[in-house]
Amino acid sequence: MLLLGRHLSHEHLFAGLAVALKAGAMTSDAVASEARKTAEADQGEPASTDPPADETATLTFLTERYPAAALGEGL
C-alpha cells in the first residue's frame, strides 16, 4: 500500500481505501483497484479494462505448434 502512494495521489489512495473497506474487501488488490478507478474518473478516462473492440486475440495450442511434443516424441 505504501508503494501505491508513489503512483497515485493520496486523495485517490484514501478514496480507494474507503470504498474497499465499505465493500468489506480487505486486500491490497481491492484498494489498488478502487484507487485506480477513482483516479481514472477524475481524469475523465473510462475505468474499463476491456480491450478495444477492433483487437482480436488469437490462441495457438501447443499441440498445433509442436505436434511431435504432444505425442511425447523427441523428448
N, C-alpha and C positions, 0 to 999 in steps of 0.2 A: 504494500500500500504506500509505503514511503517513496518508493521509486516512481510510482504513478504520478506523484506530485511534480516530477521533473517534466512530464509531458503534457499535463493538463493543469489548468488553473485551480487554485484552491477552492474557488467557488463551485466549479464543476465537480471536484472531488467530494466536497461536502454534500452537494446535491445527490451525487451517486450513493454516498453512504446513507443518506436519509431515505431515499427510495428503496434501497436494498433492505434496510432494517425494517421499514414499514411492510415490505412484502415478506419478511421472515427469512430472507436469503442471507445466510451468514458466511458467505465465501468471498474471497477477494475477487474472484472472477465476476461475480454478480455486481459488486461495487464498481469494478472497472467498466463493465458493460454499461451500467446505468450512467456512469460519469461521462463516458464517450457519447452516449445518446444525448445527454444534456448539452455537451459541447457542440455537437453537430446541430442541434436545434437552435442554439444561439447563433451559429454561423449561417443558418439558413440552408444547410445542406440536408439532403434526405438521410434519415437514420437507417435506411435499409441496407443490408449487406448482400442482397441478391445480385448476381451477376447481370450485366446488361443483357437485354433480350436478344441482341444480334450475335452474341457469342454462344457457340455451342461446344460442349465438351465432347471429347472422344474418349473411348475406352478400348484399350487393347489388352486382351488377356495374354498372360504369359505363355499359354499353350499355343496361341496363334503366332507369337513372335519366335518361340523356340520349341517347335513341336517335338524334337528329339528329347529334350529335357523333361517334357511332360510324361514321356514313356519310360523315363529312367535310363535312357541310352546316353552314352557319352559322359556319364558321371564318374 
